[in-house]
Amino acid sequence: MGTWGTGIYQNDTASDVKDDWLDGLSDNEPVKVLTRRLLNEYDESFDGDNPDPEFWTGLAAIQFRTGHLDKAVKDKTLSLIASGKAMGLWDEEEPKIADKRRIVLEELANKLNRPQPKPRKTKKRGKQIGKLLDKGDVILLYGKKKGRALAVVVDHTTYPRTDHVDSIIQILYWDGKKLPKTAQEVESMESMREKEYVHLNITEALINKIRWPGISMSTIITTSLKDSFNDNIGRVIFKGINYPAAGSWDDTGKQRSGFKICATSWENVRYYIDSELYSRDRKVTRRYISNPINRIRKIFKIK
């Protein structure tokens, strides 16, 4: 299971369940049929011996949000939370992280016990324009002049202004010279960081006295074919890379998340690659990586 936070949807399974549920509703699939289909697709059952807590919490949360919470799904999820089974592998994490997840589950249980909102219509999910970039695609990007950069598609979102599915990318820290030869090399690379965005953690950054530069995520807005990804912008050099997103669209703007999602275009990204701003962000990232405290954080997996 890939995770990038303690939120309900901040893991691969729950995130996929949410998307599958919304897609089914937008296709006018009957709720009971949709519920049964997801149970079959994820190999789950109401009386299974090894339930996947991420599946059940994700399904219950999105069903409640859309006003279609199935009573059996509710009961199953509440039972997993009450018994502690919903924590799953989270109990193996550091106590502070496990406690955060436990609070998230308690909040979900409280929500599920409240009257759910009225069923709402889900409009047809948007379609990506032009070439489809998959989650896990690693892209070699070309600047407007001679610059080059590497980026990875970490997620997708339906941008509200356009109703089109757009890619969310993170630019990787790379010297622009020798390309990585293996997927493992890419997965070990750091994301570029920007000075303006602070990352407070590690005991609230020693009680707010240290501010970490945060990771910038970019939603690439594509409204027409001329804005879409093409051979002049770059090329995909790896597919299916397991690279965690720094956060999710729903968390945008939260200072403590340590990242920011901005909306931009492929053209702006190309200009950025050749700019002084990109050079400055590389220096910021290099100092961040070389900082002894951050080396310790990485060794001990402290967020």
Summary of the structure (lengths in Angstrom):
residues: 303
radius of gyration: 20.6
end to end distance: 17.9
largest distance: 59.9
contacts: 890
relative contact order: 0.12
helix: 43%
strand: 18%
